[in-house]
Amino acid sequence: MNPIVIVGGGAAGLAAAVFCARRVGGERVLLLEKQPRVGKKLLATGNGTCNLSNTAAAVPCYHGNNPAFVSSALSRFTPTDTVSFFESLGVKTEVRENGRIYPLCAQAAAVLDCLREEADALGVETRTDTAVKALRPIKGGVNVLTETETLCASAVLVAAGGMASASLGGSTDGYDLLTAIGHRKTPLFPAIVQIRTEKEAIKAVKGIRTDAVLTLKRNGRTEAVSEGEILFADYGVSGPAAMQIGRTAADWERRRQGEMTLSLDLLPTLSYAEVLEDLKRRAARPKRTRETMLTGLVQKRLGQTLIKAAGLAPLSDSTQTISENELKRLASLLKQWTLSVSGSAGMNAAQVTAGGIDTADVDPETMQSLLVPHVYMAGEVLDIDGECGGFNLQWAWSSAYAAAQAMTEGLV
Ligand SMILES: Cc1cc2nc3c(=O)[nH]c(=O)nc-3n(C[C@H](O)[C@H](O)[C@H](O)COP(=O)(O)OP(=O)(O)OC[C@H]3O[C@@H](n4cnc5c(N)ncnc54)[C@H](O)[C@@H]3O)c2cc1C
């Protein structure tokens, strides 16, 4: 009997290898990884702490041409199943803020080690430095071509990931393998990615971290909102809150329809009226210069930048000469500092690829190709991307589980 061949030793591929091996024995599973080691991207997840799932994982947390595609796989392998699965591997987990699930030890390396050790212990053969170059459907299976040999597979699972973050192994290989046998691919663009804005306005605030509410607007209409920590960079805005909505900037960038702006509410806990009142009090204090006027309200460099942006320079001038209209302008900037957007920081900086293999040609129950028998796919190679917060790894586990169940059906 020819083995089940899994292309890609990342999150989905490793999990699928374990799921298959637990059902039919590892000797019937062959895992091919083109890099010298499996799981390179997995190691980098959650800044090395691996946000491996989210208790809220459900259709609304996913994007793609048909987000409902995730429904079946997610309902058959839920975040609770993820927790039990990792528990069975020896990885204890904990739920943190916003339902994010992490290993208790906060180490992505532990998640990877336990997956790899389980695959090894079950007898899965893993070949690294082995890039799959092509798939050739044959009667009753698929020929899998590497640089040096042709392997006959009873079924093949393409879990080659997306093209985000090339330094961690992101590439177009998975799409290329599948489009070469007739699958269609939707447009690819970065997701969970930093936002590029006009540079001059933010030059002086580079390196500052603060909490804010971010709003991306196209032609003045709100397209995405997020709240949380941001980090000003020389190219634009980074940090979790920016990455969360970076997909919208990237999607706009590839279409270039209309103008996109990013508004920052730097004092989200205060209303505009409260900010204005506070500014009036600050301006009225005797013997104060504009240089320190916002000290204690926002970070010093950020405050000075906004005072200049409001046209209140020179900073050495007294606060008492600021007019009511000027104070209103400053309050508006604190509540709605608007920067023009030029796009995202790009695919290499992104955590996830939006777009991918068109799910219209894939069975959502089994992850099987509807076009080519014996071909399955899982993980990021599909036109599915999740929000930031553990949803992408949950998709990797759930889709791997659905594929593994189907590939081993009839073999058990
Ligand atoms: C910096 C960073 C942090 C992230 N943090 C999180 C997080 O905390 N939580 C979360 O849910 N998601 C996170 N993600 C996203 C998550 O890592 C991915 O969505 C997930 O790894 C996708 O799993 P996958 O198995 O589909 O692809 P991958 O994990 O990318 O694995 C694909 C594997 O296939 C191999 N491969 C490719 N082509 C071939 C070929 N031709 N032949 C053989 N092998 C091949 C690759 O080398 C790779 O090892 C993060 C991503 C990045 C980049």
The ligand as an SDF file (V2000), in Angstrom:
LIG
                    3D

 53 58  0  0  0  0  0  0  0  0999 V2000
    5.8670   35.8270   12.7600 C   0  0  0  0  0  0  0  0  0  0  0  0
    4.5760   35.0510   12.7260 C   0  0  0  0  0  0  0  0  0  0  0  0
    3.8470   34.9020   13.8950 C   0  0  0  0  0  0  0  0  0  0  0  0
    2.6430   34.1950   13.8620 C   0  0  0  0  0  0  0  0  0  0  0  0
    1.9700   34.0220   15.0410 N   0  0  0  0  0  0  0  0  0  0  0  0
    0.8110   33.3190   15.0380 C   0  0  0  0  0  0  0  0  0  0  0  0
    0.1330   33.0520   16.2600 C   0  0  0  0  0  0  0  0  0  0  0  0
    0.6220   33.3560   17.3630 O   0  0  0  0  0  0  0  0  0  0  0  0
   -1.0760   32.4070   16.1860 N   0  0  0  0  0  0  0  0  0  0  0  0
   -1.6170   31.9880   14.9930 C   0  0  0  0  0  0  0  0  0  0  0  0
   -2.7160   31.4210   14.9880 O   0  0  0  0  0  0  0  0  0  0  0  0
   -0.9610   32.1860   13.8280 N   0  0  0  0  0  0  0  0  0  0  0  0
    0.2380   32.8160   13.8260 C   0  0  0  0  0  0  0  0  0  0  0  0
    0.9140   32.9870   12.6410 N   0  0  0  0  0  0  0  0  0  0  0  0
    0.3510   32.3860   11.4110 C   0  0  0  0  0  0  0  0  0  0  0  0
    0.6290   30.8620   11.3880 C   0  0  0  0  0  0  0  0  0  0  0  0
    1.9810   30.6370   11.7010 O   0  0  0  0  0  0  0  0  0  0  0  0
    0.3300   30.2650   10.0270 C   0  0  0  0  0  0  0  0  0  0  0  0
   -0.9580   30.6160    9.6010 O   0  0  0  0  0  0  0  0  0  0  0  0
    0.4550   28.7450   10.0840 C   0  0  0  0  0  0  0  0  0  0  0  0
    1.7800   28.3810   10.3860 O   0  0  0  0  0  0  0  0  0  0  0  0
    0.0540   28.1070    8.7620 C   0  0  0  0  0  0  0  0  0  0  0  0
    0.2710   26.7310    8.8670 O   0  0  0  0  0  0  0  0  0  0  0  0
    0.5900   25.8880    7.5420 P   0  0  0  0  0  0  0  0  0  0  0  0
    0.9420   24.5220    8.0140 O   0  0  0  0  0  0  0  0  0  0  0  0
   -0.4880   26.0560    6.5570 O   0  0  0  0  0  0  0  0  0  0  0  0
    1.8810   26.5750    6.9160 O   0  0  0  0  0  0  0  0  0  0  0  0
    3.3480   26.6670    7.5150 P   0  0  0  0  0  0  0  0  0  0  0  0
    3.3330   26.5810    8.9780 O   0  0  0  0  0  0  0  0  0  0  0  0
    3.9470   27.8480    6.8550 O   0  0  0  0  0  0  0  0  0  0  0  0
    4.0590   25.3480    6.9730 O   0  0  0  0  0  0  0  0  0  0  0  0
    4.2570   25.0990    5.5990 C   0  0  0  0  0  0  0  0  0  0  0  0
    5.4880   24.2250    5.4700 C   0  0  0  0  0  0  0  0  0  0  0  0
    5.5740   23.7280    4.1380 O   0  0  0  0  0  0  0  0  0  0  0  0
    6.9110   23.7490    3.7310 C   0  0  0  0  0  0  0  0  0  0  0  0
    6.9420   23.7440    2.2650 N   0  0  0  0  0  0  0  0  0  0  0  0
    6.6050   24.7540    1.4430 C   0  0  0  0  0  0  0  0  0  0  0  0
    6.7410   24.3570    0.1670 N   0  0  0  0  0  0  0  0  0  0  0  0
    7.1680   23.0910    0.1850 C   0  0  0  0  0  0  0  0  0  0  0  0
    7.5220   22.1540   -0.8250 C   0  0  0  0  0  0  0  0  0  0  0  0
    7.4590   22.4730   -2.1230 N   0  0  0  0  0  0  0  0  0  0  0  0
    7.9290   20.9230   -0.4790 N   0  0  0  0  0  0  0  0  0  0  0  0
    8.0250   20.5660    0.8510 C   0  0  0  0  0  0  0  0  0  0  0  0
    7.7340   21.4410    1.8560 N   0  0  0  0  0  0  0  0  0  0  0  0
    7.2930   22.6850    1.5190 C   0  0  0  0  0  0  0  0  0  0  0  0
    7.4280   25.0510    4.3550 C   0  0  0  0  0  0  0  0  0  0  0  0
    8.8380   25.0580    4.4090 O   0  0  0  0  0  0  0  0  0  0  0  0
    6.7750   25.0080    5.7180 C   0  0  0  0  0  0  0  0  0  0  0  0
    7.5570   24.3340    6.6800 O   0  0  0  0  0  0  0  0  0  0  0  0
    2.1440   33.6530   12.6470 C   0  0  0  0  0  0  0  0  0  0  0  0
    2.8970   33.8020   11.4910 C   0  0  0  0  0  0  0  0  0  0  0  0
    4.1000   34.4850   11.5180 C   0  0  0  0  0  0  0  0  0  0  0  0
    4.9010   34.6070   10.2510 C   0  0  0  0  0  0  0  0  0  0  0  0
  1  2  1  0
  2  3  1  0
  2 52  2  0
  3  4  2  0
  4  5  1  0
  4 50  1  0
  5  6  2  0
  6  7  1  0
  6 13  1  0
  7  8  2  0
  7  9  1  0
  9 10  1  0
 10 11  2  0
 10 12  1  0
 12 13  2  0
 13 14  1  0
 14 15  1  0
 14 50  1  0
 15 16  1  0
 16 17  1  0
 16 18  1  0
 18 19  1  0
 18 20  1  0
 20 21  1  0
 20 22  1  0
 22 23  1  0
 23 24  1  0
 24 25  2  0
 24 26  1  0
 24 27  1  0
 27 28  1  0
 28 29  2  0
 28 30  1  0
 28 31  1  0
 31 32  1  0
 32 33  1  0
 33 34  1  0
 33 48  1  0
 34 35  1  0
 35 36  1  0
 35 46  1  0
 36 37  1  0
 36 45  1  0
 37 38  2  0
 38 39  1  0
 39 40  1  0
 39 45  2  0
 40 41  1  0
 40 42  2  0
 42 43  1  0
 43 44  2  0
 44 45  1  0
 46 47  1  0
 46 48  1  0
 48 49  1  0
 50 51  2  0
 51 52  1  0
 52 53  1  0
M  END
$$$$
